[in-house]
Amino acid sequence: MENSLKPSYIQFRYHSSLGAHKMTLPTRQWSSAGGISGFGSFTSWDDSIRDVGDMVDDFVDLLVPKFPASVVFDDWQVFNWNETAGFFIPVAGDGFTGKVGTDGTPSWFYAVESVFTMFDTEFATAKLVLLDTSSRGNFARRTGATADAQELAIFGGYSDVANAWASRNGARPATLRSVSLGINDELKKQYGII
């Protein structure tokens, strides 16, 4: 199952003042049963039942401090692999209310990408890519020892055994290797930034 989104994944849609983005994060197997929000549940890595709506809201709450106020999280959708059909089908989703960037530091954010690189529990590489994040004027590459508190909080939520986020290898993200900030060349072209 290496480099696969199976068995399930969540797609987030968000936008900045310049462009719209999608973020696709693999998860453990989605179930229509369990949970209290009406969106189903996952069996988390500690084998407890994790409500989908709560897991999504909690994670986005960790993300918004990394973005300026011009970034808004729009909605999310769970996709589940259907073995019979041979493709992913949407099974749950909802819009966000009030999930807006909270970083007020005056800094460049146009086309800035923050790339979290991790090892999963099987030592395969897992990545989390955030677009149009606040640079805070600091493009230095960070490690698990030098990442800031908000970056560590994002990694903590993504790797928490009480959640069900997964790598494309099907294992739990477990060790933060680095957080790298840079300018995404493709976005720079789309935005017309010279």
C-alpha positions in Angstrom: 0.0 0.0 0.0 3.1 2.3 -0.2 2.4 5.7 -1.8 -1.3 5.1 -1.7 -4.3 7.1 -0.3 -6.1 3.9 0.5 -8.2 3.1 2.4 -9.5 6.6 3.1 -8.4 10.2 2.9 -9.7 13.7 3.8 -9.5 16.5 1.3 -9.5 20.1 2.6 -10.2 23.1 0.5 -8.9 26.5 1.5 -8.1 29.8 -0.2 -6.0 32.9 0.2 -6.5 36.3 -1.3 -4.7 35.1 -4.4 -5.7 31.4 -5.0 -7.5 28.3 -4.0 -5.8 25.2 -2.6 -6.5 21.6 -1.8 -4.8 19.5 0.8 -5.2 15.7 0.7 -4.3 13.8 3.9 -4.5 10.0 4.1 -6.2 8.4 7.1 -7.0 5.0 8.5 -10.2 3.3 7.4 -13.3 5.5 7.6 -16.5 3.9 9.1 -20.1 5.2 8.9 -20.7 3.9 12.4 -19.5 5.6 15.6 -18.8 9.2 16.3 -21.3 11.9 17.4 -21.1 14.5 14.6 -22.9 12.4 12.0 -19.9 12.1 9.8 -18.7 8.7 10.9 -15.5 7.7 12.7 -12.0 6.3 12.5 -10.3 3.8 14.7 -7.4 5.9 16.0 -3.9 4.6 16.4 -4.5 3.9 20.1 -7.6 1.8 19.0 -10.1 4.3 20.4 -13.0 5.6 18.3 -12.3 9.1 16.9 -15.2 11.2 15.6 -14.5 12.5 12.1 -15.9 16.0 12.6 -14.0 16.5 15.9 -10.7 15.2 14.4 -11.0 17.6 11.4 -11.9 20.6 13.5 -9.2 20.0 16.1 -6.6 19.7 13.3 -7.6 22.9 11.5 -7.6 24.7 14.8 -3.9 23.8 15.0 -3.3 25.0 11.4 -4.8 28.5 11.4 -2.1 30.1 13.6 0.3 29.3 10.8 -1.7 31.4 8.2 -2.4 35.1 7.8 -6.0 36.4 8.1 -6.4 36.4 4.3 -6.5 32.5 4.3 -9.8 30.9 4.9 -10.6 27.2 5.3 -13.7 26.4 3.2 -14.7 22.8 3.6 -13.6 19.2 3.9 -14.6 15.8 2.5 -13.8 12.2 3.4 -13.2 9.8 0.5 -13.3 6.1 1.0 -12.0 3.4 -1.4 -14.7 1.3 -2.8 -13.3 -2.1 -3.7 -16.2 -3.1 -5.9 -16.2 0.1 -7.9 -12.5 0.4 -8.0 -12.3 4.1 -7.1 -12.7 6.5 -4.2 -16.2 7.8 -3.3 -17.1 10.8 -1.1 -18.8 9.6 2.1 -18.9 12.6 4.4 -18.0 16.2 4.6 -19.0 19.7 5.7 -18.1 23.4 5.4 -16.1 25.3 8.0 -17.3 28.4 9.9 -14.8 30.8 11.2 -11.7 28.8 10.3 -9.5 31.8 9.3 -5.8 32.4 9.6 -4.8 34.1 12.9 -1.2 35.0 12.3 -0.8 38.8 12.5 2.9 39.0 11.9 3.6 41.4 9.0 5.5 39.1 6.6 5.5 37.7 3.1 3.0 34.8 2.6 2.3 34.9 -1.2 3.3 31.4 -2.6 5.1 30.5 0.7 4.9 26.8 1.3 5.7 25.1 4.6 6.7 21.5 4.2 6.7 19.2 7.2 8.8 16.1 6.5 8.4 13.2 8.9 9.1 9.5 9.3 6.2 7.3 9.9 6.3 4.4 12.4 7.8 2.2 9.6 10.4 4.8 8.8 8.8 5.7 5.4 8.7 9.4 4.6 5.4 11.3 5.2 4.8 15.0 4.3 2.4 17.7 5.1 2.4 20.7 2.8 0.7 24.0 3.7 0.4 26.8 1.0 0.3 30.6 1.5 1.6 30.3 5.1 3.1 33.2 7.0 6.8 33.3 6.6 7.4 35.5 9.6 10.5 36.6 7.7 12.2 33.3 8.6 13.0 30.9 5.8 15.5 28.9 7.8 15.0 25.1 7.7 13.9 23.8 11.1 14.4 20.4 12.8 12.3 18.8 15.5 14.6 20.5 17.9 14.3 24.0 16.4 10.7 24.1 15.1 8.5 26.8 16.7 5.7 26.1 19.1 3.0 26.3 16.5 4.9 24.0 14.1 5.3 21.5 16.9 1.6 21.7 17.8 0.7 20.9 14.1 3.1 17.9 14.1 1.8 16.9 17.6 -1.8 16.8 16.3 -0.9 15.0 13.1 1.1 12.3 14.8 -1.1 11.9 17.9 -2.1 8.3 18.6 -5.6 9.5 19.5 -6.1 10.5 15.9 -6.2 8.6 12.6 -3.9 10.5 10.2 -1.7 8.2 8.2 1.2 8.4 5.8 0.9 7.1 2.2 2.6 4.1 3.5 -0.4 3.3 5.7 1.4 4.0 9.0 1.2 6.7 11.7 3.4 9.8 11.2 5.8 9.6 14.1 9.0 11.6 13.9 9.4 15.2 12.7 12.5 15.5 10.6 12.2 19.1 9.3 10.0 22.0 8.6 11.2 23.8 5.4 9.8 27.2 4.2 10.2 28.3 0.6 8.5 29.9 -2.3 6.5 27.5 -4.4 7.5 28.2 -8.0 4.2 27.0 -9.6 2.2 29.3 -7.3 4.6 32.1 -8.0 3.8 31.8 -11.7 0.1 31.5 -11.1 0.1 34.6 -8.9 2.3 36.6 -11.4 5.0 37.2 -8.8 8.3 38.2 -10.4 
